[in-house]
Amino acid sequence: MALKTRRFSRGRVALLCGILALPLTLAAPSLDAQPVGAKTSFVGRLDAIEARITRGNREIVELKKAADLASKSLSRDAAPFDTAQRARNKVRAQVLEQLVAWDKAHRSGERAGRFLPPGQAEDAQMLLAAAHSEALSRRVSDIDVLQIIDVDVRRTRQSVAQRAGMSVEIAQNTATVKAAEKTRKRLVNEANSSANQKQVEREVRASDQDLENSLGMLLKNSTERDFHRLKGTLRPPVSAEVAFGYGPQKQAKSMSYVRHTGLTWKLDEGTSVKSVAGGLVVFAGRMEGFGELIILDHGQQYHSVYAHLKTLDVKVGDTVERGASIASTGQTGSFDGPKLYFELRKNGHPINPTTWFIQP
């Protein structure tokens, strides 16, 4: 198999997440902390880039959902908001008109009081104040409504500002994802150069060994069903011609061969991946060298491995039936485009899956 690497600590942590049936949330190092000249594995660098792309796309999806809800809410409230604005202006004008009228009357009363005999001026001021209070009391409900409308107007304006902020965040995340995708493309070209093929091959062998050593640490399927009796009856995970069969494969632009312990299908992204048999999901998440990866335990130490996926439709602890859709194909962790890599393992060791499938 091509396209796997060592990065032991992160790969082992990923498998430990499978042991505990915990959500896989491996923190990928920042791309800014991965200079081009950094002495790290190609697969490790690829994993870090793809982790950023995955996070960015996930945030874009969530932001778009929130923005869509905000837009619907604003659209729904647009007419009431416009009505509230007009009502606010009308009520405010009426209240202000009342206040201005009584302020004018108050000033007139003060001037007239200067020419009234003592005692009568005070009585006139008291009557004016009482009349003023009585008149304003009729406007108390209007003032309350005005305050409520003002709160709604401010809240709506805040919602508009938040919706605009979401658009900015979506644009920023989209730019980040595009930049990371360009970086990924440059890294893939670098890894595929003849000068780096031997290093990638070493990383492949180390990664395969890591997986083999760690399968025993995952959850166990306690089924008593004899999986070996299914030999010759399984259906492949996808309906397509196998691009690379089980066994050593010649490297492009080279006379050397690389270890290939499974089957590879070259497929467009988004092709549905089916489980070859019923089993327990013991791993579902990112793993360096494999990209998005699913491992099913079929019992009696038999495991099926599905790598370089785009989306995962199952989680650790799920029980799946034969032929169930568990994922879609992608190119995560791949240096040669979209594909599906499949392995069948017994006691942690890869075995040739070809004879396990129904023969045409």
C-alpha positions in Angstrom: 0.0 0.0 0.0 1.2 3.4 -0.8 0.5 6.6 1.0 1.0 5.8 4.7 3.6 7.0 7.1 4.8 6.6 10.7 4.1 9.6 12.9 3.8 7.0 15.7 2.5 9.1 18.6 -0.5 10.6 16.7 -1.4 7.4 15.0 -1.3 5.5 18.4 -3.4 8.2 20.1 -5.9 7.9 17.3 -6.2 4.2 17.9 -6.5 4.7 21.6 -9.5 6.9 20.9 -11.0 3.8 19.2 -10.3 1.7 22.3 -12.2 4.1 24.6 -15.0 4.7 22.0 -14.3 8.4 22.3 -14.8 11.0 19.5 -11.6 11.4 17.6 -10.3 14.9 17.9 -6.6 14.8 17.1 -5.2 18.3 17.3 -3.2 19.0 14.1 -0.3 21.3 14.2 -0.7 24.7 12.6 0.5 24.9 9.0 2.4 28.0 10.1 4.5 25.8 12.3 5.3 23.5 9.4 7.8 25.4 7.2 8.6 23.9 3.9 12.0 22.9 5.0 10.9 21.2 8.2 12.3 17.7 8.7 9.0 15.8 9.1 7.3 13.0 7.2 5.4 13.8 4.0 2.4 12.0 5.4 2.6 14.0 8.7 2.6 17.3 6.8 -0.2 16.1 4.6 -2.3 15.1 7.6 -1.7 18.6 9.2 -2.8 20.3 6.0 -5.9 18.1 5.6 -6.8 18.6 9.2 -6.9 22.4 8.6 -9.0 21.9 5.4 -11.4 19.6 7.3 -11.8 22.1 10.2 -12.2 25.0 7.8 -14.9 23.2 5.8 -16.7 22.1 8.9 -16.8 25.6 10.2 -18.0 26.9 6.8 -20.9 24.4 6.9 -21.8 25.4 10.5 -21.6 29.1 9.7 -23.7 28.7 6.6 -26.4 26.9 8.6 -26.4 29.6 11.2 -26.4 32.3 8.5 -29.3 30.7 6.7 -31.3 30.5 10.0 -30.4 34.2 10.7 -31.5 35.2 7.2 -34.8 33.4 7.5 -35.4 35.0 10.9 -34.6 38.5 9.5 -36.8 37.9 6.5 -39.6 36.7 8.7 -39.3 39.7 11.0 -38.7 42.3 8.2 -42.4 43.3 7.8 -43.0 43.5 11.6 -39.8 45.4 12.0 -40.8 48.0 9.3 -44.2 48.4 11.0 -42.5 48.8 14.4 -40.3 51.5 12.9 -43.3 53.4 11.6 -45.2 52.9 14.9 -42.2 54.1 16.9 -41.8 57.2 14.9 -45.6 58.0 15.2 -45.7 57.4 19.0 -42.5 59.3 19.5 -43.9 62.3 17.5 -47.1 62.2 19.6 -45.3 62.1 22.9 -42.9 64.8 21.9 -45.7 66.9 20.7 -47.5 66.5 24.0 -44.3 67.4 26.0 -43.7 70.4 23.9 -47.3 71.6 24.3 -47.2 71.3 28.0 -43.7 72.9 28.3 -45.1 75.8 26.4 -48.2 76.0 28.7 -45.9 75.7 31.7 -43.8 78.7 30.6 -46.9 80.7 29.7 -48.3 79.9 33.2 -45.1 81.1 34.8 -45.3 84.4 33.0 -48.9 84.9 33.8 -48.3 84.1 37.4 -46.2 87.2 37.8 -49.3 89.4 37.3 -51.6 87.4 39.6 -52.3 88.4 43.2 -50.4 86.3 45.9 -51.9 83.0 46.4 -53.6 82.8 43.1 -50.3 82.3 41.3 -49.5 79.3 43.4 -53.0 77.9 42.9 -52.6 78.4 39.1 -49.2 76.5 39.1 -50.7 73.6 41.1 -53.6 73.3 38.8 -51.3 73.4 35.7 -49.0 70.8 37.2 -52.0 68.5 38.0 -53.4 68.9 34.5 -49.9 68.2 33.1 -49.6 65.0 35.1 -53.1 63.8 34.2 -52.5 64.5 30.5 -49.1 62.7 30.5 -50.6 59.7 32.4 -52.6 59.0 29.3 -49.3 58.7 27.4 -47.6 56.3 29.9 -48.7 53.3 27.8 -47.4 55.0 24.7 -44.1 55.6 26.3 -43.9 51.9 27.4 -44.7 50.8 23.9 -42.0 53.1 22.6 -39.4 51.6 24.9 -40.4 48.0 23.9 -40.2 49.0 20.2 -36.8 50.6 20.8 -35.5 47.3 22.3 -36.8 45.3 19.3 -35.2 47.7 16.9 -31.8 47.5 18.6 -32.1 43.7 18.7 -32.9 43.5 15.0 -30.0 45.8 14.2 -27.7 43.5 16.3 -29.0 40.5 14.3 -28.2 42.2 11.1 -24.7 43.0 12.3 -24.2 39.4 13.4 -25.5 38.1 10.1 -23.0 40.3 8.3 -20.2 39.1 10.6 -21.1 35.5 9.7 -20.6 36.4 6.0 -17.1 37.8 6.8 -16.2 34.6 8.8 -17.4 32.4 5.9 -15.2 34.4 3.5 -12.2 34.1 5.8 -12.6 30.3 6.3 -13.1 29.9 2.5 -9.8 31.7 1.9 -8.0 29.6 4.5 -9.3 26.4 3.0 -8.3 27.5 -0.6 -4.8 28.4 0.7 -4.4 25.0 2.4 -5.6 23.2 -0.7 -2.9 24.9 -2.7 -0.3 24.0 -0.1 -1.6 20.4 -0.2 -1.1 20.3 -4.0 2.5 21.6 -3.7 3.2 18.9 -1.1 1.8 16.1 -3.2 3.9 17.2 -6.1 7.0 17.3 -3.9 6.3 13.8 -2.5 5.7 12.3 -5.9 9.1 13.5 -7.2 11.6 10.7 -7.8 14.0 12.2 -5.2 11.5 11.6 -2.5 10.0 8.2 -3.4 12.3 6.2 -1.2 11.4 8.3 1.8 7.7 7.9 1.1 8.2 4.1 0.8 9.9 4.0 4.2 7.0 5.9 5.7 4.6 3.5 4.1 6.3 0.5 5.7 6.5 2.1 9.1 2.8 3.1 8.9 1.7 -0.4 8.0 3.6 -1.8 10.9 2.1 0.7 13.2 -1.4 -0.4 12.2 -0.6 -4.1 12.5 0.9 -3.6 16.0 -2.1 -1.5 17.2 -5.1 -3.5 15.9 -5.1 -5.6 19.1 -5.6 -2.5 21.2 -9.0 -1.6 19.7 -12.5 -2.6 20.8 -13.4 -6.3 20.3 -16.4 -7.7 18.5 -17.7 -10.4 20.8 -19.7 -12.2 18.1 -19.3 -16.0 18.0 -20.1 -16.1 14.2 -17.4 -17.9 12.2 -16.2 -15.2 9.8 -14.0 -17.7 8.0 -17.1 -19.5 6.7 -17.9 -16.4 4.7 -14.9 -16.8 2.5 -15.9 -16.6 -1.2 -19.2 -15.0 -0.4 -18.3 -11.4 0.3 -19.0 -8.5 -2.0 -16.4 -5.7 -2.6 -16.9 -2.4 -0.9 -17.5 -0.6 -4.2 -18.7 -1.7 -7.7 -15.7 -0.9 -9.9 -12.6 -2.5 -11.4 -9.7 -2.9 -9.1 -6.8 -0.5 -10.1 -4.1 -2.2 -8.0 -4.4 -5.7 -6.7 -2.9 -7.4 -3.7 0.9 -7.7 -3.8 4.0 -5.6 -4.7 3.3 -2.7 -7.1 5.7 -1.1 -9.4 6.3 2.6 -8.7 5.6 5.1 -11.5 8.7 6.5 -13.1 10.8 4.0 -11.2 12.0 0.3 -11.5 11.3 -0.3 -7.8 8.3 -2.0 -6.2 6.4 -1.0 -3.1 4.5 -3.2 -0.7 0.7 -3.3 -1.4 -1.2 -5.3 1.1 -4.7 -4.6 0.0 -6.8 -3.5 -3.0 -7.0 0.0 -4.4 -9.9 1.4 -6.5 -9.5 4.6 -8.4 -12.8 6.4 -8.0 -14.4 9.8 -8.1 -14.9 11.4 -4.7 -18.3 10.7 -3.1 -18.7 7.1 -4.2 -20.6 5.1 -1.6 -18.5 2.6 0.4 -20.2 -0.5 1.7 -19.2 -2.9 4.5 -18.1 -6.2 3.1 -19.6 -8.0 6.1 -21.4 -7.3 9.3 -19.2 -6.0 12.1 -18.4 -3.6 14.9 -16.9 -0.2 14.1 -13.8 -0.1 16.2 -12.2 3.0 14.5 -13.6 5.9 12.6 -11.5 9.1 12.2 -8.3 10.5 10.8 -5.1 8.7 10.9 -1.8 9.8 9.3 -1.2 7.9 6.1 -4.7 6.7 5.8 -6.6 9.9 5.9 -10.2 9.4 7.0 -10.3 5.7 8.1 -12.8 3.1 9.2 -11.9 -0.3 10.7 -14.6 -3.0 11.3 -14.1 -5.9 13.6 -15.8 -9.0 12.2 -14.9 -11.3 15.1 -12.3 -14.1 15.4 -9.6 -11.4 14.9 -10.7 -10.5 11.4 -10.7 -6.8 10.5 -11.6 -4.9 7.3 -9.9 -1.5 6.7 -11.3 1.3 4.5 -8.9 4.2 3.9 -8.7 7.7 2.1 -12.4 8.4 2.7 -14.1 11.7 2.3 -17.0 11.3 4.8 -17.7 8.9 7.6 -21.3 7.7 8.1 -20.6 5.6 11.2 -18.9 6.1 14.6 -17.0 3.9 17.0 -19.3 1.5 18.7 -21.8 1.2 15.9 -22.8 -2.2 14.6 -23.2 -2.4 10.9 -24.8 -5.1 8.6 -23.3 -6.5 5.5 -23.7 -4.1 2.6 -24.4 -1.1 4.8 -23.2 2.3 3.5 -20.4 3.3 5.9 -18.6 6.2 4.1 -17.9 7.9 0.8 -14.7 7.8 -1.1 -12.2 10.7 -1.1 -8.5 11.5 -1.3 -7.6 12.2 2.3 -4.1 11.0 3.0 -3.6 10.2 -0.7 -0.7 11.4 -2.9 -2.3 10.1 -6.1 -5.8 11.4 -6.2 -9.2 10.1 -5.1 -9.4 6.4 -4.4 -10.4 3.7 -1.9 -7.8 1.5 -0.2 -9.2 -1.7 1.3 -7.5 -4.3 3.5 -8.6 -7.5 5.1 -6.6 -8.6 8.2 -6.4 -11.7 10.3 -4.7 -11.4 13.7 -3.4 -8.0 12.6 -1.7 -9.3 9.5 -3.0 -8.4 6.0 -4.3 -11.3 3.9 -5.3 -11.4 0.3 -8.9 -10.3 0.1 -9.5 -11.3 -3.5 -10.4 -14.9 -2.7 -12.9 -13.8 -0.1 -15.1 -12.1 -2.7 -17.7 -13.7 -4.9 -15.9 -14.7 -8.1 -17.5 -13.7 -11.4 
